[in-house]
Amino acid sequence: MADEIILETRAVRREFGALVAVDDVSIKVQARTLHSIIGPNGAGKTTFFNLLSGNLAPTGGRIFFKGRDITRLPVHKTAHLGIGRSFQITNLFPNLTVLENIRLSCQALGRDNFRFFQSHRRFKQYEERAWEVAQQVGLADQAPLLARTLPHGAQRKLELGMILAPDPELLLLDEPTAGMASEQVPELMALIERIQEAGQKTVMLVEHNMHVVMGHSDKITVMHQGAVLAEGTPDEIAANETVQTAYLGGLYDLAGKAAV
């Protein structure tokens, strides 16, 4: 496993009035690993991702990406630095084709980012990159289809393709398997792992599916009430009684099975 730290937070905090959504969170994410953030609803996971990507500004603490302080950078600047972000709800252009969705994502971080309505023939490099990404995520056959016509699993793949289009180094994936049929989840996770390994990318994952978390993570950070409760390998987290009690209230084990 690599020792290089690609992302670090130091006592990062986010308050909404009297509510402390993220409470002095300090973590280090190793490059080229899959690092999961788990915790019960309301633990602060999505807010934490919003701070990392620049969608929200912290009220305290510092965030570093590849050694650079990005604490106050807005989302369009973190994207240019190499941070890609997905959301719990698919974020697509429903009336554009699969290829057009990916091409616009390529173009958005290029020099032609404000020329969306000119002919795509002027932007050959984006078109070529879009085809490459469509093949990478297994959507080349669906490239001419409108995004809204795709089944949910394919829409999730398309969203992943849109994040990959500008070739980020760090992928922040918020509930990528949400709403997917159980038989589709292994295919998506295998795709994410192939992309990670082929491009030597780092993946941070917020996920409620414990089979996914335990089966694919190199490291897991457990959040509870906005703070870090525990951190370790899947085996270490599964053996942690405090996590078992605080995270799932003893109702489920960390393999996602009902407790007896």
N, C-alpha and C positions, 0 to 999 in steps of 0.2 A: 504494500500500500504506500502511496506517495506521502511524503512528509510536508510537501509544499502546502501552505495555507492560502487558499484562494479568497476566502471570505472570513471576516472576523467582526464580531460585534462586542462592544465594551459597554456594559451597563446601559443598554438601550432601553429607553422608557417611552411610553406613549400614554398620555392621560387625555380623557374626554371629560372635562369638568372634574367631578369628584371620583370618576371611575378610572382606575388604573388598568388599562387593557394589556399593556406589556410592561412588566415590572423588573427593570434592571437586568435584562437578559444579556448574558455574555456567552458566546459560543465561538468555536473555530471550526471551519469546514475545510477538510483536506481536498486538494485538487484531485479530479478524476475519480471521485467516489460518489456513491449514492447515500445521501444523508437525509433521513426522514425526521419530520417534526410531527409528533403525535400528542394527543391530549383530548379531554372531553370537550363537548361543545362549550364555547365561551372561554376556552383556555387562552385565547389570544393568538392562535396560530396564523390565521389569515391576516390579522392586523400586523403581525410580525413580518409576514411576507410583503405586505404593503409598504412597510418601512424599508425593507431591503431593496425593493424595486424602485422606490422613489414616488410611489403613489400617495404616500403619506410622509410627513416630516416628523421625526421623533421630538419629544419634548425634553429629552435628555439622552446622554450617551453618544457614542460614535460608531460609525459603520465604515469598514475598510474593505475594498475590493482590490485584490492583487497589490496590497500595500498602499493604495490610494484612498484618501478620506473622501467618501461619497455621501456623507451624512446628510447634506443639504441639497444634493443634486436631484432635480426632477426626473420623472420617469423617462422622458425622451433622451436625456443625457446618459442615464444608466444603461439604456438600450444601446446607445452608440458605443458604450464601453465594453459591451459583451454580456449583458444580463437579459435573458428572455423570461417572460412571465406568462403563465396561463391562469385562468380563473375557474372557480367552481362551476359556473354556467358558461357554456360554449359561447365564444365571442367571435362570430363569423359575419361575413357579408352574405346574407341568405340568398339574395337575388343575383349574385355573381357566381361564376363557375368555380369549380375546385381550383383550376389553374389560375384564374384571375385572382382569387383570394390569396394564393401563395405569391403570385407575382407582385401584388400590391404590397405585401409584407416585405419582399425584397426591395422594392422601390422606396418604401417609407424611410429606410435608413440610408438610401443612396442620394446622389446629388440631384435626382429628379423627383424628390419626394413631394413637391407641390404641383406636379404635372400629371395628375391622375387621369385626366380626361382626354389626353392626347393618345394617338394611335399606339397600340402596343408594339407595332412594328419598329417604332423609333427606339425601343428599349430591348434590343436583342439579348443583351447580357442578362437582363432580369427574366426574360422568357426562358432562356436556357437554364438558369438557376432554378426557376419554378418547376420545369420538367424534371430536373435532377432531384429536387426535394419530393415531388409527387411520387417518383419511383422509390425513393428512400422510405417513404411512409406507406407504401403499398397502395397508392391511389392513382397510379398512372392510367388505369383503365377507366376510372371515373372522372378524369380530368375535364371533360367537356360538360359534365353534369352540374346543375345548379346546386349550391351548397345545401339549400333547404330541402332538397329531395333525398339527401343521404340519410341512411339510418344513423341512430345516435352514435354507435361505435365508430362509424366512418367519419362522423363529424368530429369526434375526439381526435382521430388520426389527422384530420385536416387542421385542427387547431394546433396540434403538435408540429405539423408541417409549417404553419405560419410562424410559429416561434423559431423554428430551425432555419427559416429562409435567410435571415441575415447572418447565420452561422455564429450564434453566441457561444461563449465559453461556459456560462453558468445558466442552467435551466431551473426556474422556480415553477414547479408544477403543483397547483392547488387542486387536490381531489381529482386527478386525471381519470380515475375509474368511476366517478360518480354517475349513477344512472345507467351504467352498462350492465348487460346481462352477464351472469357469472361466467358463462363459457367464453365471453369475449375478453375478459380481464387478462388471462395468461398471454393472449396474443399481443395485447397492447403493452404489457410489461416486458415481454420478450423484445418488442420493437424498441422500447425505451432503452433497454440494456444494449441492444445492438448499436443504436445511435450513440450511446455514451461511449462504448468501447471503440467504435470505428473513428469517432471524432475526438477521442480523449476528453470528453466533456465531463463537467461536474453537474450532478442532478441533486436538487433539494426537493423533497417531496412532502406535502401535507396529505395525509391519507388516513381514512378510518378503517379501511380493509386491513385487518391485522395479518391475514395470510400474505398479502402483498408486502406489508412492512417487514414482517419477519423473514420472508423468503428472499427479499431483494436488497435490503439495506446493508451497508457497511457499518453505519453508525446511526444511532437513534437518540434524539433529544426529546424528552417528555416534558411538556408544559402543563402547568396546573395553576389556575387563577392568575394567569399572566406571567408566571415565573417559571424558571427551570426547576423541575422536580428531580430529574435524574438524567443521566446520559451514559451511553455505553453501546456495546455490541448487542445484536438481537438476543444472544444467550444471556448476557448480563441483565438486560431489561426484563426478559421473561422470568428471571429468577428473583427479581426485586419485589419484595412483598409490599413495600410502600407504594410502588407504582400500581401493583395489582389492586390495592385498596382505593387509592385516590383516583386512579384513572378510570376504573370500571366498576368501582363499588363492590367488587367481589362477585358480580353477576356473570362475568365472562373471563376466561383466561386470555392470555395474550396471543394465543393461536386462533382466537375468534370462535372458540367453542364454548357452549354453555357449561357453567360450573355445576358440579354434582354435589 
